């Protein structure tokens, strides 16, 4: 499933190619892609607009269009957004943008969970506010900010990182990689992190995501980048999908557990399981003599 690094890879590849181009036509092949909007309505609203940019918020792609409109797209499990130079045999086509230079952008998606929504630019903040938390690659993502999000949370760190309303864009792969880098056990309660853990986890989330971007994203299943190529990050995983292999850091062996229904890979030997912080009990006042 594409996460922040995979979506960011697509943005960085496609934006310089498509910025300033006009969308001559949008052809929606699957009404589920844009529901509840009727496909004909969306096709009409997008056709003839100029592409002002392709950005990202969390795992969402934001296609900025002239007239202060943004087409939000989510790849969900198996979606891909690919710039097609000449028609080839990409399967599972769900929507097709025809550009004024003859090239096309294809949204392909075997599992058909991907989706699109056209909003006015001034609706974006209100749309994302209840869905997405802090951007981990922004300057706002400090250990203190992470601490505020984690405060009082009893959820395991793995589940905490998967929750898009806390830190946006981290999914199953990069949560495992970040927790390994931070030496934190995935079952540690999020609210039990001390300042040194918060700093380690902040740094580790950023490092794991940046490694993913440097690796062109991970293709463990259907992910392809904006040119239709596989990413390389799956070959660079430290722990994710590496059950039974030696830990890259200690003498331990990578284990696998299930947290929040997701396979979770970690090293039981060097990732510390934090305990829930005991409630502070008020000490009885010393008796005066
Ligand atoms: Zn280890």
py3Dmol code that shows the C-alpha trace and the ligand (Angstrom):
import py3Dmol

protein = """\
ATOM      1  CA  UNK A   1       0.000   0.000   0.000  1.00  0.00           C
ATOM      2  CA  UNK A   2       1.514   3.350  -1.012  1.00  0.00           C
ATOM      3  CA  UNK A   3       2.594   5.550   1.895  1.00  0.00           C
ATOM      4  CA  UNK A   4       4.104   9.024   2.081  1.00  0.00           C
ATOM      5  CA  UNK A   5       7.402   8.142   0.302  1.00  0.00           C
ATOM      6  CA  UNK A   6       5.606   6.409  -2.561  1.00  0.00           C
ATOM      7  CA  UNK A   7       3.183   9.322  -3.043  1.00  0.00           C
ATOM      8  CA  UNK A   8       6.007  11.853  -2.714  1.00  0.00           C
ATOM      9  CA  UNK A   9       8.014   9.965  -5.360  1.00  0.00           C
ATOM     10  CA  UNK A  10       5.107  10.255  -7.790  1.00  0.00           C
ATOM     11  CA  UNK A  11       4.766  13.997  -7.096  1.00  0.00           C
ATOM     12  CA  UNK A  12       8.462  14.699  -7.606  1.00  0.00           C
ATOM     13  CA  UNK A  13       8.551  12.744 -10.852  1.00  0.00           C
ATOM     14  CA  UNK A  14       5.335  14.000 -12.376  1.00  0.00           C
ATOM     15  CA  UNK A  15       5.099  17.628 -11.272  1.00  0.00           C
ATOM     16  CA  UNK A  16       7.930  18.949 -13.502  1.00  0.00           C
ATOM     17  CA  UNK A  17       6.466  17.013 -16.423  1.00  0.00           C
ATOM     18  CA  UNK A  18       2.852  18.141 -16.149  1.00  0.00           C
ATOM     19  CA  UNK A  19       2.974  21.593 -14.517  1.00  0.00           C
ATOM     20  CA  UNK A  20       1.618  24.190 -16.936  1.00  0.00           C
ATOM     21  CA  UNK A  21       0.003  21.610 -19.214  1.00  0.00           C
ATOM     22  CA  UNK A  22      -3.693  21.711 -19.992  1.00  0.00           C
ATOM     23  CA  UNK A  23      -6.034  18.812 -19.393  1.00  0.00           C
ATOM     24  CA  UNK A  24      -7.883  18.387 -22.673  1.00  0.00           C
ATOM     25  CA  UNK A  25     -10.001  15.565 -21.426  1.00  0.00           C
ATOM     26  CA  UNK A  26     -10.669  13.426 -18.357  1.00  0.00           C
ATOM     27  CA  UNK A  27     -12.149  10.043 -19.063  1.00  0.00           C
ATOM     28  CA  UNK A  28     -13.506   8.135 -16.052  1.00  0.00           C
ATOM     29  CA  UNK A  29     -13.832   4.408 -16.666  1.00  0.00           C
ATOM     30  CA  UNK A  30     -15.151   3.457 -13.255  1.00  0.00           C
ATOM     31  CA  UNK A  31     -17.844   5.506 -11.476  1.00  0.00           C
ATOM     32  CA  UNK A  32     -16.649   4.179  -8.113  1.00  0.00           C
ATOM     33  CA  UNK A  33     -13.435   6.236  -8.524  1.00  0.00           C
ATOM     34  CA  UNK A  34     -15.213   9.566  -7.947  1.00  0.00           C
ATOM     35  CA  UNK A  35     -18.391   8.613  -6.140  1.00  0.00           C
ATOM     36  CA  UNK A  36     -20.645  10.176  -5.047  1.00  0.00           C
ATOM     37  CA  UNK A  37     -19.912  12.673  -7.856  1.00  0.00           C
ATOM     38  CA  UNK A  38     -21.343  11.556 -11.193  1.00  0.00           C
ATOM     39  CA  UNK A  39     -18.417  10.817 -13.578  1.00  0.00           C
ATOM     40  CA  UNK A  40     -19.797  13.057 -16.336  1.00  0.00           C
ATOM     41  CA  UNK A  41     -19.946  15.977 -13.920  1.00  0.00           C
ATOM     42  CA  UNK A  42     -16.325  15.553 -12.807  1.00  0.00           C
ATOM     43  CA  UNK A  43     -15.115  15.020 -16.378  1.00  0.00           C
ATOM     44  CA  UNK A  44     -16.727  18.316 -17.367  1.00  0.00           C
ATOM     45  CA  UNK A  45     -15.390  20.189 -14.322  1.00  0.00           C
ATOM     46  CA  UNK A  46     -11.778  19.116 -14.932  1.00  0.00           C
ATOM     47  CA  UNK A  47     -11.558  19.314 -18.739  1.00  0.00           C
ATOM     48  CA  UNK A  48      -9.967  22.512 -20.089  1.00  0.00           C
ATOM     49  CA  UNK A  49      -8.162  23.366 -16.856  1.00  0.00           C
ATOM     50  CA  UNK A  50      -4.446  24.046 -16.554  1.00  0.00           C
ATOM     51  CA  UNK A  51      -2.345  21.999 -14.125  1.00  0.00           C
ATOM     52  CA  UNK A  52      -0.713  24.374 -11.646  1.00  0.00           C
ATOM     53  CA  UNK A  53       1.081  21.693  -9.647  1.00  0.00           C
ATOM     54  CA  UNK A  54       1.024  18.219  -8.126  1.00  0.00           C
ATOM     55  CA  UNK A  55       1.458  18.172  -4.361  1.00  0.00           C
ATOM     56  CA  UNK A  56       0.912  15.877  -1.409  1.00  0.00           C
ATOM     57  CA  UNK A  57      -0.792  15.951   1.953  1.00  0.00           C
ATOM     58  CA  UNK A  58      -0.329  12.768   4.012  1.00  0.00           C
ATOM     59  CA  UNK A  59      -0.884   9.982   1.495  1.00  0.00           C
ATOM     60  CA  UNK A  60      -3.145  12.135  -0.698  1.00  0.00           C
ATOM     61  CA  UNK A  61      -2.136  13.485  -4.106  1.00  0.00           C
ATOM     62  CA  UNK A  62      -3.251  17.058  -4.771  1.00  0.00           C
ATOM     63  CA  UNK A  63      -3.589  18.022  -8.431  1.00  0.00           C
ATOM     64  CA  UNK A  64      -3.844  21.820  -8.338  1.00  0.00           C
ATOM     65  CA  UNK A  65      -5.883  23.216 -11.216  1.00  0.00           C
ATOM     66  CA  UNK A  66      -6.522  26.739 -12.401  1.00  0.00           C
ATOM     67  CA  UNK A  67      -9.726  28.385 -11.235  1.00  0.00           C
ATOM     68  CA  UNK A  68      -8.760  27.584  -7.622  1.00  0.00           C
ATOM     69  CA  UNK A  69      -9.741  23.934  -7.808  1.00  0.00           C
ATOM     70  CA  UNK A  70      -7.863  20.900  -6.537  1.00  0.00           C
ATOM     71  CA  UNK A  71      -8.455  17.307  -7.509  1.00  0.00           C
ATOM     72  CA  UNK A  72      -7.594  15.169  -4.484  1.00  0.00           C
ATOM     73  CA  UNK A  73      -6.665  11.580  -5.272  1.00  0.00           C
ATOM     74  CA  UNK A  74      -5.942   8.707  -2.895  1.00  0.00           C
ATOM     75  CA  UNK A  75      -4.225   5.579  -4.186  1.00  0.00           C
ATOM     76  CA  UNK A  76      -5.532   3.432  -1.298  1.00  0.00           C
ATOM     77  CA  UNK A  77      -4.282  -0.173  -1.633  1.00  0.00           C
ATOM     78  CA  UNK A  78      -3.237  -0.645  -5.242  1.00  0.00           C
ATOM     79  CA  UNK A  79      -3.670   2.670  -7.065  1.00  0.00           C
ATOM     80  CA  UNK A  80      -1.009   4.123  -9.331  1.00  0.00           C
ATOM     81  CA  UNK A  81      -0.708   7.451 -11.125  1.00  0.00           C
ATOM     82  CA  UNK A  82       1.454   7.037 -14.200  1.00  0.00           C
ATOM     83  CA  UNK A  83       2.499   9.373 -16.996  1.00  0.00           C
ATOM     84  CA  UNK A  84       2.070   7.490 -20.241  1.00  0.00           C
ATOM     85  CA  UNK A  85       4.134   8.657 -23.214  1.00  0.00           C
ATOM     86  CA  UNK A  86       2.510   6.405 -25.755  1.00  0.00           C
ATOM     87  CA  UNK A  87      -0.289   3.993 -25.159  1.00  0.00           C
ATOM     88  CA  UNK A  88       0.974   0.728 -23.763  1.00  0.00           C
ATOM     89  CA  UNK A  89      -0.621  -2.202 -22.041  1.00  0.00           C
ATOM     90  CA  UNK A  90      -1.260  -0.891 -18.517  1.00  0.00           C
ATOM     91  CA  UNK A  91      -4.148  -2.826 -17.042  1.00  0.00           C
ATOM     92  CA  UNK A  92      -6.861  -1.855 -14.587  1.00  0.00           C
ATOM     93  CA  UNK A  93      -7.378   1.638 -16.002  1.00  0.00           C
ATOM     94  CA  UNK A  94      -9.898   3.613 -13.948  1.00  0.00           C
ATOM     95  CA  UNK A  95      -9.368   7.173 -15.162  1.00  0.00           C
ATOM     96  CA  UNK A  96      -7.324   8.810 -17.903  1.00  0.00           C
ATOM     97  CA  UNK A  97      -6.229  12.442 -18.245  1.00  0.00           C
ATOM     98  CA  UNK A  98      -5.389  13.502 -21.804  1.00  0.00           C
ATOM     99  CA  UNK A  99      -2.916  16.411 -21.831  1.00  0.00           C
ATOM    100  CA  UNK A 100      -2.519  19.061 -24.521  1.00  0.00           C
ATOM    101  CA  UNK A 101       0.870  17.643 -25.569  1.00  0.00           C
ATOM    102  CA  UNK A 102      -0.665  14.275 -26.354  1.00  0.00           C
ATOM    103  CA  UNK A 103       0.657  12.523 -23.255  1.00  0.00           C
ATOM    104  CA  UNK A 104      -1.732  10.944 -20.765  1.00  0.00           C
ATOM    105  CA  UNK A 105      -1.863  10.385 -17.014  1.00  0.00           C
ATOM    106  CA  UNK A 106      -3.433   7.064 -16.096  1.00  0.00           C
ATOM    107  CA  UNK A 107      -4.927   6.145 -12.735  1.00  0.00           C
ATOM    108  CA  UNK A 108      -4.695   2.369 -12.637  1.00  0.00           C
ATOM    109  CA  UNK A 109      -5.988   0.322  -9.724  1.00  0.00           C
ATOM    110  CA  UNK A 110      -6.588  -3.451  -9.656  1.00  0.00           C
ATOM    111  CA  UNK A 111      -8.398  -3.461  -6.302  1.00  0.00           C
ATOM    112  CA  UNK A 112     -10.456  -0.333  -7.123  1.00  0.00           C
ATOM    113  CA  UNK A 113     -10.285   1.311  -3.683  1.00  0.00           C
ATOM    114  CA  UNK A 114      -8.571   4.443  -5.019  1.00  0.00           C
ATOM    115  CA  UNK A 115     -10.648   7.586  -5.150  1.00  0.00           C
ATOM    116  CA  UNK A 116     -10.864  11.162  -6.379  1.00  0.00           C
ATOM    117  CA  UNK A 117     -12.632  14.295  -5.180  1.00  0.00           C
ATOM    118  CA  UNK A 118     -12.698  17.791  -6.696  1.00  0.00           C
ATOM    119  CA  UNK A 119     -12.722  20.631  -4.174  1.00  0.00           C
ATOM    120  CA  UNK A 120     -12.403  24.402  -4.222  1.00  0.00           C
ATOM    121  CA  UNK A 121      -9.013  25.397  -2.836  1.00  0.00           C
ATOM    122  CA  UNK A 122     -10.609  27.166   0.108  1.00  0.00           C
ATOM    123  CA  UNK A 123     -12.313  23.908   1.138  1.00  0.00           C
ATOM    124  CA  UNK A 124      -9.052  21.950   1.472  1.00  0.00           C
ATOM    125  CA  UNK A 125      -8.147  22.847   5.046  1.00  0.00           C
ATOM    126  CA  UNK A 126     -11.599  22.011   6.362  1.00  0.00           C
ATOM    127  CA  UNK A 127     -11.582  18.756   4.392  1.00  0.00           C
ATOM    128  CA  UNK A 128      -8.261  17.548   5.783  1.00  0.00           C
ATOM    129  CA  UNK A 129      -8.529  18.904   9.336  1.00  0.00           C
ATOM    130  CA  UNK A 130     -10.531  15.956  10.735  1.00  0.00           C
ATOM    131  CA  UNK A 131      -8.586  13.390   8.672  1.00  0.00           C
ATOM    132  CA  UNK A 132      -4.904  14.280   8.828  1.00  0.00           C
ATOM    133  CA  UNK A 133      -2.510  15.278  11.573  1.00  0.00           C
ATOM    134  CA  UNK A 134       0.962  16.752  11.400  1.00  0.00           C
ATOM    135  CA  UNK A 135       3.131  16.458   8.273  1.00  0.00           C
ATOM    136  CA  UNK A 136       6.233  14.531   9.384  1.00  0.00           C
ATOM    137  CA  UNK A 137       8.536  16.204   6.845  1.00  0.00           C
ATOM    138  CA  UNK A 138       7.506  19.698   7.932  1.00  0.00           C
ATOM    139  CA  UNK A 139       9.349  21.934  10.405  1.00  0.00           C
ATOM    140  CA  UNK A 140       6.331  21.657  12.719  1.00  0.00           C
ATOM    141  CA  UNK A 141       7.146  18.000  13.409  1.00  0.00           C
ATOM    142  CA  UNK A 142       9.235  18.490  16.528  1.00  0.00           C
ATOM    143  CA  UNK A 143       9.707  16.109  19.489  1.00  0.00           C
ATOM    144  CA  UNK A 144       7.478  18.472  21.495  1.00  0.00           C
ATOM    145  CA  UNK A 145       4.706  18.328  18.865  1.00  0.00           C
ATOM    146  CA  UNK A 146       4.967  14.534  18.793  1.00  0.00           C
ATOM    147  CA  UNK A 147       4.747  14.536  22.582  1.00  0.00           C
ATOM    148  CA  UNK A 148       1.557  16.552  22.511  1.00  0.00           C
ATOM    149  CA  UNK A 149      -0.045  14.099  20.096  1.00  0.00           C
ATOM    150  CA  UNK A 150       1.089  11.082  22.139  1.00  0.00           C
ATOM    151  CA  UNK A 151       0.227  12.454  25.569  1.00  0.00           C
ATOM    152  CA  UNK A 152      -2.169  10.222  27.468  1.00  0.00           C
ATOM    153  CA  UNK A 153      -2.402   7.704  24.627  1.00  0.00           C
ATOM    154  CA  UNK A 154      -2.387   4.061  25.696  1.00  0.00           C
ATOM    155  CA  UNK A 155      -2.402   2.708  22.103  1.00  0.00           C
ATOM    156  CA  UNK A 156       0.693   0.727  21.086  1.00  0.00           C
ATOM    157  CA  UNK A 157       3.271   2.812  19.216  1.00  0.00           C
ATOM    158  CA  UNK A 158       2.639   0.851  16.029  1.00  0.00           C
ATOM    159  CA  UNK A 159      -1.079   1.718  16.047  1.00  0.00           C
ATOM    160  CA  UNK A 160      -0.278   5.281  17.078  1.00  0.00           C
ATOM    161  CA  UNK A 161       1.932   5.744  14.020  1.00  0.00           C
ATOM    162  CA  UNK A 162      -0.666   4.222  11.690  1.00  0.00           C
ATOM    163  CA  UNK A 163      -3.310   6.713  12.833  1.00  0.00           C
ATOM    164  CA  UNK A 164      -3.343   9.387  10.105  1.00  0.00           C
ATOM    165  CA  UNK A 165      -4.938  11.875  12.496  1.00  0.00           C
ATOM    166  CA  UNK A 166      -1.748  11.941  14.578  1.00  0.00           C
ATOM    167  CA  UNK A 167       1.161  11.843  12.130  1.00  0.00           C
ATOM    168  CA  UNK A 168       0.050  11.919   8.476  1.00  0.00           C
ATOM    169  CA  UNK A 169       1.475   9.641   5.794  1.00  0.00           C
ATOM    170  CA  UNK A 170       3.096   6.850   7.834  1.00  0.00           C
ATOM    171  CA  UNK A 171       1.756   3.369   7.067  1.00  0.00           C
ATOM    172  CA  UNK A 172       2.687  -0.215   7.854  1.00  0.00           C
ATOM    173  CA  UNK A 173       6.111  -0.244   6.200  1.00  0.00           C
ATOM    174  CA  UNK A 174       7.518   3.015   7.535  1.00  0.00           C
ATOM    175  CA  UNK A 175       6.039   2.569  11.013  1.00  0.00           C
ATOM    176  CA  UNK A 176       8.072  -0.643  11.389  1.00  0.00           C
ATOM    177  CA  UNK A 177      11.186   0.961   9.951  1.00  0.00           C
ATOM    178  CA  UNK A 178      10.863   4.049  12.156  1.00  0.00           C
ATOM    179  CA  UNK A 179      10.301   2.066  15.378  1.00  0.00           C
ATOM    180  CA  UNK A 180      13.353  -0.057  14.614  1.00  0.00           C
ATOM    181  CA  UNK A 181      15.485   3.030  13.988  1.00  0.00           C
ATOM    182  CA  UNK A 182      14.215   4.548  17.262  1.00  0.00           C
ATOM    183  CA  UNK A 183      14.891   1.270  19.163  1.00  0.00           C
ATOM    184  CA  UNK A 184      11.305   1.285  20.414  1.00  0.00           C
ATOM    185  CA  UNK A 185       9.145  -1.831  20.718  1.00  0.00           C
ATOM    186  CA  UNK A 186       5.946  -1.573  18.649  1.00  0.00           C
ATOM    187  CA  UNK A 187       3.769  -2.517  21.639  1.00  0.00           C
ATOM    188  CA  UNK A 188       5.043   0.289  23.876  1.00  0.00           C
ATOM    189  CA  UNK A 189       2.172   2.585  24.908  1.00  0.00           C
ATOM    190  CA  UNK A 190       2.461   5.844  22.950  1.00  0.00           C
ATOM    191  CA  UNK A 191       1.893   7.962  26.036  1.00  0.00           C
ATOM    192  CA  UNK A 192       4.824   6.342  27.854  1.00  0.00           C
ATOM    193  CA  UNK A 193       7.518   8.041  25.755  1.00  0.00           C
ATOM    194  CA  UNK A 194       9.922  10.274  27.632  1.00  0.00           C
ATOM    195  CA  UNK A 195      11.610  13.276  25.963  1.00  0.00           C
ATOM    196  CA  UNK A 196      14.548  11.152  24.759  1.00  0.00           C
ATOM    197  CA  UNK A 197      12.149   8.641  23.157  1.00  0.00           C
ATOM    198  CA  UNK A 198      10.166  11.430  21.505  1.00  0.00           C
ATOM    199  CA  UNK A 199      13.328  12.839  20.008  1.00  0.00           C
ATOM    200  CA  UNK A 200      14.488   9.414  18.838  1.00  0.00           C
ATOM    201  CA  UNK A 201      11.113   8.625  17.283  1.00  0.00           C
ATOM    202  CA  UNK A 202      10.805  12.000  15.559  1.00  0.00           C
ATOM    203  CA  UNK A 203      14.273  11.558  14.032  1.00  0.00           C
ATOM    204  CA  UNK A 204      13.522   7.950  13.116  1.00  0.00           C
ATOM    205  CA  UNK A 205      10.218   8.742  11.362  1.00  0.00           C
ATOM    206  CA  UNK A 206      11.922  11.432   9.296  1.00  0.00           C
ATOM    207  CA  UNK A 207      14.902   9.165   8.491  1.00  0.00           C
ATOM    208  CA  UNK A 208      12.679   6.218   7.517  1.00  0.00           C
ATOM    209  CA  UNK A 209      10.510   8.371   5.239  1.00  0.00           C
ATOM    210  CA  UNK A 210      13.520  10.047   3.635  1.00  0.00           C
ATOM    211  CA  UNK A 211      15.126   6.649   3.014  1.00  0.00           C
ATOM    212  CA  UNK A 212      11.876   5.603   1.323  1.00  0.00           C
ATOM    213  CA  UNK A 213      11.905   8.668  -0.913  1.00  0.00           C
ATOM    214  CA  UNK A 214      15.594   8.127  -1.735  1.00  0.00           C
ATOM    215  CA  UNK A 215      14.747   4.528  -2.638  1.00  0.00           C
ATOM    216  CA  UNK A 216      12.015   5.638  -5.032  1.00  0.00           C
ATOM    217  CA  UNK A 217       9.313   4.050  -2.858  1.00  0.00           C
ATOM    218  CA  UNK A 218       8.704   0.391  -2.058  1.00  0.00           C
ATOM    219  CA  UNK A 219       7.105  -2.073  -4.474  1.00  0.00           C
ATOM    220  CA  UNK A 220       6.139  -5.042  -2.349  1.00  0.00           C
ATOM    221  CA  UNK A 221       2.865  -5.336  -4.227  1.00  0.00           C
ATOM    222  CA  UNK A 222       1.350  -3.215  -6.970  1.00  0.00           C
ATOM    223  CA  UNK A 223       3.139   0.073  -6.418  1.00  0.00           C
ATOM    224  CA  UNK A 224       4.695   1.683  -9.472  1.00  0.00           C
ATOM    225  CA  UNK A 225       6.172   5.151  -9.584  1.00  0.00           C
ATOM    226  CA  UNK A 226       5.014   7.994 -11.840  1.00  0.00           C
ATOM    227  CA  UNK A 227       6.880   6.441 -14.770  1.00  0.00           C
ATOM    228  CA  UNK A 228       5.428   2.983 -14.231  1.00  0.00           C
ATOM    229  CA  UNK A 229       8.656   1.589 -12.736  1.00  0.00           C
ATOM    230  CA  UNK A 230       9.083  -0.408  -9.526  1.00  0.00           C
ATOM    231  CA  UNK A 231      10.616   1.300  -6.503  1.00  0.00           C
ATOM    232  CA  UNK A 232      13.819   0.014  -4.873  1.00  0.00           C
ATOM    233  CA  UNK A 233      13.031   0.576  -1.199  1.00  0.00           C
ATOM    234  CA  UNK A 234      11.829  -3.017  -0.638  1.00  0.00           C
ATOM    235  CA  UNK A 235      15.477  -4.098  -1.012  1.00  0.00           C
ATOM    236  CA  UNK A 236      16.558  -1.622   1.679  1.00  0.00           C
ATOM    237  CA  UNK A 237      14.125  -2.534   4.474  1.00  0.00           C
ATOM    238  CA  UNK A 238      15.826  -2.856   7.861  1.00  0.00           C
ATOM    239  CA  UNK A 239      13.115  -5.045   9.441  1.00  0.00           C
ATOM    240  CA  UNK A 240       9.857  -4.873   7.450  1.00  0.00           C
ATOM    241  CA  UNK A 241       9.099  -8.293   5.842  1.00  0.00           C
ATOM    242  CA  UNK A 242      12.405  -9.631   7.240  1.00  0.00           C
ATOM    243  CA  UNK A 243      11.026 -12.165   9.750  1.00  0.00           C
ATOM    244  CA  UNK A 244      13.660 -14.728  10.757  1.00  0.00           C
ATOM    245  CA  UNK A 245      16.553 -12.719   9.348  1.00  0.00           C
ATOM    246  CA  UNK A 246      19.372 -11.415  11.553  1.00  0.00           C
ATOM    247  CA  UNK A 247      18.887  -7.963  13.062  1.00  0.00           C
ATOM    248  CA  UNK A 248      21.058  -5.426  11.220  1.00  0.00           C
ATOM    249  CA  UNK A 249      22.022  -3.900  14.586  1.00  0.00           C
ATOM    250  CA  UNK A 250      22.461  -6.677  17.166  1.00  0.00           C
ATOM    251  CA  UNK A 251      22.632 -10.467  17.511  1.00  0.00           C
ATOM    252  CA  UNK A 252      18.846 -10.720  17.582  1.00  0.00           C
ATOM    253  CA  UNK A 253      16.496 -12.185  15.002  1.00  0.00           C
ATOM    254  CA  UNK A 254      13.697 -10.168  13.407  1.00  0.00           C
ATOM    255  CA  UNK A 255      10.317 -11.261  14.702  1.00  0.00           C
ATOM    256  CA  UNK A 256       6.762 -10.699  13.527  1.00  0.00           C
ATOM    257  CA  UNK A 257       3.649  -9.949  15.556  1.00  0.00           C
ATOM    258  CA  UNK A 258       0.219  -8.642  14.564  1.00  0.00           C
ATOM    259  CA  UNK A 259      -0.742  -5.185  15.856  1.00  0.00           C
ATOM    260  CA  UNK A 260      -4.029  -3.538  14.834  1.00  0.00           C
ATOM    261  CA  UNK A 261      -4.461  -6.378  12.355  1.00  0.00           C
ATOM    262  CA  UNK A 262      -1.208  -5.507  10.571  1.00  0.00           C
ATOM    263  CA  UNK A 263       1.949  -7.597  10.334  1.00  0.00           C
ATOM    264  CA  UNK A 264       4.581  -5.880  12.418  1.00  0.00           C
ATOM    265  CA  UNK A 265       8.299  -6.627  12.133  1.00  0.00           C
ATOM    266  CA  UNK A 266      10.780  -5.730  14.846  1.00  0.00           C
ATOM    267  CA  UNK A 267      13.835  -6.928  16.763  1.00  0.00           C
ATOM    268  CA  UNK A 268      12.807  -8.248  20.201  1.00  0.00           C
ATOM    269  CA  UNK A 269      16.432  -7.935  21.386  1.00  0.00           C
ATOM    270  CA  UNK A 270      17.158  -4.262  20.757  1.00  0.00           C
ATOM    271  CA  UNK A 271      13.769  -2.515  20.601  1.00  0.00           C
ATOM    272  CA  UNK A 272      12.866  -1.462  24.132  1.00  0.00           C
ATOM    273  CA  UNK A 273       9.370  -2.090  25.408  1.00  0.00           C
ATOM    274  CA  UNK A 274       8.361   0.932  27.460  1.00  0.00           C
ATOM    275  CA  UNK A 275       6.049   0.426  30.379  1.00  0.00           C
ATOM    276  CA  UNK A 276       2.936   2.393  30.912  1.00  0.00           C
ATOM    277  CA  UNK A 277       3.865   5.305  33.098  1.00  0.00           C
ATOM    278  CA  UNK A 278       2.457   4.812  36.559  1.00  0.00           C
ATOM    279  CA  UNK A 279       0.090   7.494  37.739  1.00  0.00           C
ATOM    280  CA  UNK A 280       1.859   9.826  40.088  1.00  0.00           C
ATOM    281  CA  UNK A 281       0.679   9.151  43.583  1.00  0.00           C
ATOM    282  CA  UNK A 282       0.610  11.964  45.993  1.00  0.00           C
ATOM    283  CA  UNK A 283       3.008  11.266  48.802  1.00  0.00           C
ATOM    284  CA  UNK A 284       1.611  11.654  52.234  1.00  0.00           C
ATOM    285  CA  UNK A 285       2.931  14.790  53.840  1.00  0.00           C
ATOM    286  CA  UNK A 286       5.716  14.048  56.305  1.00  0.00           C
ATOM    287  CA  UNK A 287       4.516  14.189  59.805  1.00  0.00           C
ATOM    288  CA  UNK A 288       5.669  17.197  61.643  1.00  0.00           C
ATOM    289  CA  UNK A 289       7.355  16.513  64.889  1.00  0.00           C
TER     290      UNK A 289
END
"""
ligand_1 = """\
1
ZN
Zn 18.346 -6.034 17.211
"""
view = py3Dmol.view(width=600, height=400)
view.addModel(protein, "pdb")
view.setStyle({"model": 0}, {"cartoon": {"style": "trace"}})
view.addModel(ligand_1, "xyz")
view.setStyle({"model": 1}, {"stick": {}})
view.zoomTo()
view.show()
